[in-house]
């Protein structure tokens, strides 16, 4: 249940980041390269996709085996 709060905050921060990136071109006197803006939006979409995937999966406690291997 605690993870859902973390995801909600992350989604909120991603929305804020997307708004800031959208205004980037205006703030730098139209000198920002469109490839830089495209890359920023691509990263945002990728992270949003991961968040949506994680949010859609049913939560379950990690197995003891996965915890042991992930800590090494």
N, C-alpha and C positions, 0 to 999 in steps of 0.2 A: 504494500500500500504506500510505503514511503517513496518508492521509485516513481509512482505516478506524480507526486508533487515535484520531484526533480525534473521529470519530463515536461511537466506543465511550465515550470520556470524556464527550461531550456527552449521550449517552443516560443515563449514570450520574448526571450532574448534574441532568438533567430528572427522573429518578426521585426524587432527593433533594428537589428543589424541590416535586414533587407531594406527597411526604410532609409537608413543612413547611406547604404550603398547606392540606392536609387537617386539620392540627392548629391552623390559624389561628383558627378559630371558637372553639375551646376556650380558647386563650390570651388572647383579648380579652374574656373574660366574656360571650360570646354577643352582643356588640355589633357584630360584623362584619355588614355587609349581605350578604345572600345573592347579590345581583347582583355584588358585588366578587369573591366566591368563584367564582361561575359564570364570570366573565370570566377569572379566573386559570386555571381549569381549561380554558377554551376556548383560551387562548393556549398552554398546555402541550400540549393535543391537536394544535393546529396545527403547533407546532414538531416534535412527534413524527412527525406525518404527513410533514413535509418530510424529516426524517431517514430515515424508512423509504423514502421515494421515492428519495432519493440513494443509500441503501445498496443498493437493489434494482437500480440501474442499473449496467451494466458500466463499469468505470473506463477512461478513455482520456485520453491526453495532450491538452491543449487545442491547437487548431489555431493556427497562427501568426497567422492573420487575427483570430481571436477575441481573442488576447492583445494584438495591436496596438490593436484598437478598445476593449478594456476599459481600457487604460491611459490613454486620452486624456480 
